[in-house]
Amino acid sequence: MAYLTLALAKGRTLDSTIELLENAGITFPDLQEESRKLIFYDTEKQIKLIAVKAIDVPTYVEKGAADIGVSGKDNILEAQPEVYEMLDLKLGKCKFAVAGIKGDTLEKNRKLTIASKYPTVAKKHFERKGQPVETVKLNGSVELAPLIGLADFIVDIVETGNTIKENGLEVVEDIEDISTRLIVNKASYATKSQDINSFISKLQSSLEGSAI
């Protein structure tokens, strides 16, 4: 049987995504946060869910290992995959922002060093502004970079802003609002359009129902 393969990341939006899917009539009985399994099937045996790292969802979809995926806009912007972005699931809302030590300003007359988990996002943002920068890729504790002189500013995801403030930093510039999106492999959309559109319609109805 030809399943529709869905790439989904375990993480902070998993429960909300599962709830959205269940409201759409799509359930995966064995899918639990603590489960070590990587492949799950829905009750109708029509959808195969693969559990992957959040940052890898766009790659799985772009390369065709998954037909569809649920991915944060942050990871989509960083990976720049050749996929169709079909639906904003409005989960995990936050934003990309530039932050630095309180009182520091973005000087345009010198090259800045920007630390980020998302160097592509950071570079593209400053390129649009005509600001020369050097990016430093960090995988965690990005807030440390300006404090120890590793970078002038950081580009990071900001939700409440508490982590930024607690580390003596402040947001100096917003970049873009982000949330969870549904993405689709381009080839799959041509060959499995009926199944994919049906899946999208169910999610759309679930979203509209949750907004009432």
C-alpha positions as CSV (number, residue, x, y, z in Angstrom):
1,M,0.0,0.0,0.0
2,A,1.2,3.5,-0.9
3,Y,1.2,5.5,2.3
4,L,1.3,9.3,2.5
5,T,4.5,9.9,4.5
6,L,4.4,12.7,7.1
7,A,7.6,14.0,8.7
8,L,7.0,15.3,12.2
9,A,9.4,16.5,14.9
10,K,9.1,15.7,18.5
11,G,9.5,18.9,20.6
12,R,7.7,21.9,21.9
13,T,4.9,21.9,19.4
14,L,4.3,18.1,19.3
15,D,1.3,18.1,21.6
16,S,-0.4,21.0,19.8
17,T,0.3,19.3,16.4
18,I,-1.1,16.0,17.6
19,E,-4.2,17.8,18.9
20,L,-4.6,19.5,15.6
21,L,-4.3,16.2,13.7
22,E,-6.8,14.5,16.1
23,N,-9.3,17.3,15.6
24,A,-8.9,16.6,11.9
25,G,-9.7,12.9,12.4
26,I,-6.1,11.8,12.0
27,T,-4.8,9.8,15.0
28,F,-1.6,7.9,15.7
29,P,-2.4,5.7,18.7
30,D,1.3,4.8,19.4
31,L,2.7,8.3,19.1
32,Q,3.9,9.6,22.5
33,E,6.6,12.1,23.5
34,E,8.5,9.5,25.5
35,S,8.3,6.8,22.8
36,R,11.6,5.7,21.2
37,K,9.8,4.5,18.0
38,L,10.5,6.5,14.8
39,I,7.7,5.2,12.6
40,F,4.0,5.4,13.4
41,Y,0.8,4.6,11.4
42,D,-2.6,6.3,11.7
43,T,-5.6,4.2,12.6
44,E,-6.8,4.2,9.0
45,K,-3.4,2.8,7.8
46,Q,-3.2,5.6,5.2
47,I,-0.5,7.8,6.7
48,K,3.0,6.8,7.8
49,L,4.5,9.3,10.3
50,I,8.3,9.4,10.7
51,A,9.7,11.1,13.8
52,V,12.8,13.2,13.0
53,K,14.8,16.1,14.4
54,A,13.0,19.4,13.9
55,I,15.9,20.9,11.9
56,D,15.8,17.9,9.5
57,V,12.1,18.0,8.5
58,P,12.7,20.3,5.5
59,T,15.4,18.0,4.2
60,Y,13.3,14.9,4.5
61,V,10.5,16.6,2.6
62,E,12.8,18.2,-0.1
63,K,14.5,14.9,-0.8
64,G,11.3,13.0,-1.1
65,A,11.8,10.8,2.0
66,A,8.5,12.4,3.2
67,D,5.6,13.7,1.1
68,I,4.6,16.3,3.7
69,G,6.1,17.7,6.8
70,V,5.3,19.9,9.8
71,S,8.2,22.3,10.3
72,G,8.9,25.6,12.1
73,K,9.3,28.5,9.8
74,D,12.7,29.0,11.4
75,N,14.0,25.8,10.1
76,I,12.5,26.4,6.6
77,L,14.2,29.8,6.4
78,E,17.5,28.4,7.5
79,A,17.4,25.3,5.2
80,Q,15.9,27.2,2.1
81,P,14.4,23.9,0.8
82,E,12.8,23.5,-2.6
83,V,9.3,22.6,-1.2
84,Y,5.8,24.0,-1.3
85,E,4.8,25.8,1.8
86,M,1.0,25.1,1.9
87,L,-0.4,26.1,5.3
88,D,0.3,28.1,8.4
89,L,-0.7,25.9,11.3
90,K,-0.3,28.9,13.7
91,L,1.5,26.9,16.3
92,G,4.6,27.8,18.2
93,K,4.3,31.5,17.4
94,C,7.5,33.5,18.0
95,K,9.9,35.7,16.0
96,F,13.4,36.1,14.7
97,A,15.1,39.1,16.3
98,V,18.5,40.8,16.5
99,A,19.7,41.3,20.1
100,G,22.7,42.7,21.8
101,I,24.0,44.2,25.0
102,K,21.8,47.0,26.3
103,G,22.7,50.3,24.8
104,D,24.5,48.9,21.8
105,T,23.4,50.0,18.4
106,L,23.8,48.5,14.9
107,E,26.6,50.6,13.4
108,K,26.5,50.6,9.6
109,N,30.1,51.9,9.2
110,R,31.8,48.7,10.3
111,K,31.5,45.0,9.8
112,L,29.6,43.3,12.5
113,T,30.0,39.8,13.9
114,I,26.7,38.0,14.4
115,A,26.3,34.8,16.3
116,S,23.3,32.5,15.6
117,K,22.0,29.0,15.4
118,Y,20.6,30.3,12.1
119,P,23.6,31.8,10.2
120,T,21.7,31.8,6.8
121,V,18.8,33.7,8.3
122,A,21.2,36.2,9.9
123,K,23.3,36.7,6.8
124,K,20.3,37.2,4.5
125,H,18.7,39.7,6.9
126,F,21.8,41.9,7.0
127,E,22.4,41.5,3.3
128,R,19.0,43.0,2.7
129,K,20.0,46.0,4.8
130,G,23.3,46.4,3.0
131,Q,25.2,45.7,6.3
132,P,28.4,43.7,6.1
133,V,28.6,40.9,8.6
134,E,30.5,37.8,9.6
135,T,28.4,35.0,11.0
136,V,29.4,32.6,13.8
137,K,27.4,29.4,14.0
138,L,26.5,28.3,17.5
139,N,24.3,25.5,18.5
140,G,23.4,26.7,22.0
141,S,23.7,29.4,24.6
142,V,23.8,32.0,21.9
143,E,23.2,34.8,24.4
144,L,26.7,34.3,25.7
145,A,28.3,35.5,22.5
146,P,28.0,39.3,23.0
147,L,28.8,39.0,26.7
148,I,32.2,37.4,26.2
149,G,33.1,39.3,23.0
150,L,32.6,36.4,20.6
151,A,30.1,38.5,18.6
152,D,28.6,42.0,18.5
153,F,25.0,40.8,18.2
154,I,23.0,37.6,18.0
155,V,20.1,36.5,15.8
156,D,17.8,34.2,17.6
157,I,14.2,33.1,18.2
158,V,12.4,35.2,20.7
159,E,9.2,34.1,22.3
160,T,8.7,35.9,25.6
161,G,12.1,37.7,25.6
162,N,12.8,36.6,29.2
163,T,16.0,34.7,28.3
164,I,17.3,37.7,26.5
165,K,16.6,40.1,29.4
166,E,17.9,37.7,32.0
167,N,21.3,37.7,30.3
168,G,21.5,41.5,30.1
169,L,20.6,41.7,26.4
170,E,17.8,43.5,24.6
171,V,16.1,43.2,21.2
172,V,17.3,45.9,18.9
173,E,15.5,44.8,15.7
174,D,12.7,42.4,14.8
175,I,13.3,40.3,11.7
176,E,10.3,38.1,11.0
177,D,7.3,36.4,12.7
178,I,7.6,32.6,12.6
179,S,5.2,29.7,13.3
180,T,4.7,26.1,12.3
181,R,4.0,25.4,8.7
182,L,2.9,22.5,6.5
183,I,5.3,21.8,3.7
184,V,5.0,19.5,0.7
185,N,7.4,17.7,-1.6
186,K,7.0,19.1,-5.1
187,A,7.1,15.7,-6.9
188,S,4.7,14.2,-4.4
189,Y,2.3,17.0,-4.9
190,A,2.2,16.1,-8.6
191,T,1.8,12.4,-8.1
192,K,-0.3,12.3,-4.9
193,S,-2.2,15.5,-5.2
194,Q,-5.6,14.1,-4.3
195,D,-4.3,12.5,-1.0
196,I,-2.3,15.6,-0.1
197,N,-5.1,18.0,-0.8
198,S,-7.5,15.9,1.3
199,F,-4.9,16.0,4.1
200,I,-4.6,19.7,3.8
201,S,-8.4,20.2,3.7
202,K,-8.8,18.2,7.0
203,L,-6.1,20.3,8.7
204,Q,-7.6,23.5,7.4
205,S,-11.0,22.5,8.8
206,S,-9.4,21.7,12.1
207,L,-7.7,25.1,12.2
208,E,-10.9,26.9,11.4
209,G,-12.7,24.9,14.1
210,S,-10.1,25.7,16.7
211,A,-10.4,29.4,15.9
212,I,-14.1,29.6,16.7
